[in-house]
């Protein structure tokens, strides 16, 4: 399906979609009753859901700013989700106006809102690729029309990997990440966050069960399982840590008082 076809494809409102559930938690309007129903059920089962979504967004802002300030000028954001300002390109181009950003997602709703993602600086560029993370060859080929993979790229998959299984005959999330990282030039960065059962196991399992019953696979991972994504890379300090604690700013420190967020985060550099 081409981007144009997908933009006019009917949206399946009979079942919830993770991006739209996430949008509801963030206070967005681009979701349907079926998404709100699941979002409310999960929030009742796990009261960390809303602050987790917000913590993820703030982590993305801090991580993108960090790598941009370190000199990165190209960004590939997979699993973009429905636009919520400030978007990644606004953060990156706020540091470096010449930054080039490619967003990628497979949700037709996101495609319909992609225009909101494309208003970047005159010096830089922002593009949108309608593609599935599982189809790495297509996604990378299309992203390569805007990005130079012979130069460093920051690859962002924030709150995405917990929707992918690690079965070699299924999503093979570890193999998939290896393929993406292999395509990156030395000096590139990997930005990740994902739900963990380590910090609030009973509530996370209830939430995971609701996702699965709603038709969305969900795979929380332990510290060991999450850290495995960074094999062969150089973790930036403070390493793999609960999302609130990754180079926190005043807002994040204040948010920690609200309680735990069962999400790990990390940023690593390809040597």
C-alpha positions as CSV (number, residue, x, y, z in Angstrom):
1,X,0.0,0.0,0.0
2,X,1.4,3.4,-1.0
3,X,1.3,6.4,1.3
4,X,-1.5,7.9,-0.8
5,X,-3.5,4.7,-0.7
6,X,-3.1,4.4,3.0
7,X,-4.2,8.0,3.6
8,X,-7.6,7.1,2.1
9,X,-7.9,3.6,3.6
10,X,-10.7,3.1,6.0
11,X,-9.7,3.2,9.6
12,X,-10.5,0.1,11.6
13,X,-12.5,1.4,14.6
14,X,-13.7,-2.0,15.7
15,X,-10.6,-2.6,17.7
16,X,-8.2,-0.4,19.7
17,X,-4.9,0.7,18.3
18,X,-1.9,1.4,20.6
19,X,-1.1,4.8,19.1
20,X,-4.7,5.9,19.7
21,X,-4.8,4.5,23.2
22,X,-1.5,6.4,23.9
23,X,-3.1,9.5,22.4
24,X,-6.0,9.3,24.9
25,X,-3.6,8.9,27.8
26,X,-1.8,12.1,26.6
27,X,-5.1,14.0,26.5
28,X,-5.3,13.9,22.7
29,X,-8.5,14.0,20.6
30,X,-7.4,11.6,17.8
31,X,-8.9,8.4,19.2
32,X,-12.1,6.5,19.1
33,X,-14.5,5.1,21.7
34,X,-12.9,1.7,21.4
35,X,-9.5,3.2,22.2
36,X,-10.8,5.2,25.1
37,X,-12.5,2.1,26.5
38,X,-9.3,0.2,26.5
39,X,-7.3,3.1,27.8
40,X,-9.7,3.6,30.7
41,X,-9.6,-0.2,31.5
42,X,-5.8,-0.3,31.5
43,X,-5.6,2.9,33.7
44,X,-8.0,1.2,36.2
45,X,-5.8,-1.9,36.2
46,X,-2.5,0.1,36.3
47,X,-2.7,3.6,37.6
48,X,0.8,4.4,36.2
49,X,-0.4,4.4,32.6
50,X,-1.0,8.1,32.1
51,X,2.2,9.2,34.0
52,X,4.1,6.6,32.1
53,X,2.9,8.0,28.7
54,X,3.9,11.5,29.8
55,X,7.2,10.3,31.2
56,X,8.0,8.6,27.9
57,X,7.3,11.9,26.0
58,X,9.6,13.8,28.3
59,X,12.3,11.2,27.9
60,X,12.1,11.5,24.2
61,X,12.6,15.2,24.4
62,X,15.7,14.9,26.7
63,X,17.2,12.1,24.7
64,X,16.8,13.8,21.4
65,X,18.2,17.1,22.8
66,X,21.2,15.2,24.2
67,X,22.2,13.5,21.0
68,X,21.5,16.7,19.0
69,X,23.8,18.7,21.3
70,X,26.4,16.0,20.8
71,X,26.4,16.7,17.1
72,X,23.8,14.3,15.6
73,X,21.9,15.9,12.7
74,X,19.8,13.0,11.4
75,X,16.9,11.3,13.1
76,X,14.8,8.3,12.3
77,X,11.7,8.0,14.6
78,X,9.9,4.6,14.2
79,X,6.5,4.2,15.8
80,X,5.9,7.9,15.6
81,X,2.3,7.9,16.9
82,X,-0.2,10.7,16.6
83,X,1.5,14.1,16.7
84,X,1.8,15.6,20.2
85,X,3.8,18.9,20.4
86,X,6.6,19.3,20.8
87,X,7.3,16.6,18.3
88,X,10.8,15.1,17.8
89,X,11.7,17.4,14.9
90,X,10.8,20.5,16.9
91,X,13.2,19.3,19.7
92,X,16.0,18.4,17.2
93,X,15.7,21.4,15.1
94,X,15.5,23.6,18.2
95,X,19.1,22.6,18.8
96,X,20.2,22.3,15.2
97,X,17.9,24.0,12.6
98,X,19.6,22.0,9.8
99,X,18.6,18.6,11.3
100,X,16.9,16.1,9.0
101,X,14.1,14.0,10.5
102,X,12.2,11.0,9.1
103,X,9.1,9.7,10.9
104,X,7.8,6.2,10.3
105,X,4.5,4.6,11.4
106,X,2.0,2.1,10.0
107,X,-1.2,3.6,11.3
108,X,-3.4,5.3,8.7
109,X,-4.5,7.8,11.4
110,X,-0.9,8.9,11.8
111,X,-0.5,9.2,8.1
112,X,-3.6,11.5,8.0
113,X,-1.9,13.7,10.6
114,X,1.6,13.5,9.0
115,X,1.2,17.0,7.6
116,X,1.5,18.3,11.1
117,X,4.8,16.6,11.4
118,X,6.3,18.1,8.3
119,X,6.4,21.8,9.3
120,X,10.1,22.0,10.2
121,X,12.7,24.6,9.8
122,X,13.7,26.0,6.4
123,X,17.3,24.8,6.9
124,X,16.4,21.2,7.8
125,X,13.8,18.7,6.6
126,X,11.1,16.5,7.9
127,X,9.6,13.6,6.1
128,X,7.1,10.8,6.8
129,X,7.3,7.2,5.7
130,X,4.2,5.0,6.0
131,X,5.8,1.6,6.8
132,X,5.8,-1.1,9.4
133,X,8.8,-1.5,11.7
134,X,8.8,-5.2,10.9
135,X,9.6,-4.5,7.2
136,X,13.0,-3.1,7.9
137,X,14.2,-3.3,4.3
138,X,11.4,-1.1,3.0
139,X,11.5,1.3,5.9
140,X,15.2,1.8,5.7
141,X,15.1,2.2,1.9
142,X,12.5,4.8,2.0
143,X,14.1,6.6,4.9
144,X,17.3,6.6,2.9
145,X,15.7,8.9,0.4
146,X,16.0,11.6,3.0
147,X,18.8,10.4,5.3
148,X,22.4,9.6,4.6
149,X,23.1,6.3,6.3
150,X,26.8,6.7,5.7
151,X,26.6,9.4,8.4
152,X,25.4,9.1,12.0
153,X,21.7,8.8,12.6
154,X,19.7,8.8,15.9
155,X,17.3,5.9,15.7
156,X,14.3,6.3,18.1
157,X,11.9,3.6,19.1
158,X,10.2,5.0,22.1
159,X,7.5,2.8,23.8
160,X,7.5,0.5,20.7
161,X,9.4,-2.7,21.4
162,X,6.9,-4.0,24.0
163,X,4.5,-4.5,21.1
164,X,6.9,-6.9,19.4
165,X,7.7,-10.5,20.4
166,X,11.1,-12.1,20.5
167,X,10.1,-15.4,18.7
168,X,12.6,-16.0,15.8
169,X,9.6,-17.2,13.8
170,X,7.5,-14.1,14.8
171,X,8.5,-10.5,15.2
172,X,12.0,-11.5,16.3
173,X,12.5,-8.1,18.0
174,X,16.1,-8.7,18.9
175,X,17.0,-9.7,15.3
176,X,15.0,-6.8,14.0
177,X,16.9,-4.2,16.2
178,X,20.2,-5.8,15.1
179,X,19.2,-5.2,11.5
180,X,18.4,-1.5,12.1
181,X,21.5,-0.9,14.1
182,X,23.6,-2.7,11.5
183,X,22.4,-0.1,8.9
184,X,23.6,2.8,11.1
185,X,27.0,4.4,10.7
186,X,29.5,4.5,13.6
187,X,28.7,7.4,15.9
188,X,24.9,6.8,15.5
189,X,22.6,6.5,18.6
190,X,19.8,4.2,19.6
191,X,17.0,5.7,21.8
192,X,14.7,3.2,23.5
193,X,12.1,2.9,26.2
194,X,9.8,0.0,27.0
195,X,7.4,-1.3,29.7
196,X,8.9,-3.6,32.3
197,X,7.3,-6.0,34.9
198,X,10.2,-5.4,37.3
199,X,8.8,-2.4,39.1
200,X,5.1,-3.2,39.4
201,X,4.6,-6.8,38.3
202,X,0.9,-7.4,39.2
203,X,-0.4,-4.1,37.6
204,X,1.7,-4.5,34.5
205,X,0.5,-8.1,34.0
206,X,-3.1,-6.9,34.3
207,X,-2.5,-4.1,31.7
208,X,-0.7,-6.6,29.4
209,X,-3.7,-9.0,29.6
210,X,-6.1,-6.2,28.7
211,X,-3.9,-5.2,25.7
212,X,-3.9,-8.8,24.5
213,X,-7.6,-9.3,25.0
214,X,-8.0,-6.1,22.9
215,X,-6.1,-7.7,20.1
216,X,-2.7,-6.0,20.8
217,X,0.3,-8.3,21.6
218,X,2.2,-6.9,24.6
219,X,5.5,-8.0,25.9
220,X,6.9,-6.3,29.0
221,X,10.6,-7.1,29.5
222,X,12.9,-7.3,32.5
223,X,16.0,-5.2,33.0
224,X,18.1,-8.1,31.4
225,X,15.7,-8.4,28.5
226,X,15.7,-4.7,27.8
227,X,19.4,-4.2,28.2
228,X,19.9,-6.9,25.6
229,X,18.8,-4.4,22.9
230,X,22.0,-2.4,23.5
231,X,24.4,-5.3,23.0
232,X,27.6,-4.1,21.3
233,X,26.7,-0.4,21.8
234,X,28.1,2.1,24.3
235,X,25.5,3.2,26.8
236,X,25.4,6.9,27.6
237,X,25.2,7.7,31.3
238,X,23.3,6.9,33.5
239,X,22.8,3.7,31.5
240,X,19.6,1.7,31.5
241,X,17.3,3.2,34.2
242,X,13.7,3.8,35.0
243,X,12.5,6.5,32.5
244,X,12.0,9.3,35.1
245,X,15.7,9.0,36.1
246,X,17.3,9.3,32.7
247,X,19.0,12.7,32.9
248,X,16.0,14.2,34.7
249,X,15.0,17.8,34.6
250,X,13.0,19.6,37.2
251,X,9.7,18.4,35.9
252,X,10.8,14.8,36.0
253,X,12.1,15.1,39.5
254,X,8.8,16.5,40.6
255,X,6.9,13.7,38.7
256,X,8.8,11.1,40.6
257,X,6.9,12.1,43.7
258,X,3.7,10.8,42.0
259,X,5.0,7.3,42.1
260,X,6.8,4.7,40.0
261,X,6.6,4.4,36.3
262,X,7.3,0.8,35.2
263,X,9.3,1.8,32.1
264,X,13.0,1.4,31.3
265,X,14.9,3.8,29.1
266,X,18.3,4.1,27.6
267,X,20.4,5.7,25.0
268,X,23.5,4.2,23.4
269,X,26.1,5.1,20.8
270,X,27.4,2.8,18.1
271,X,31.1,2.7,18.3
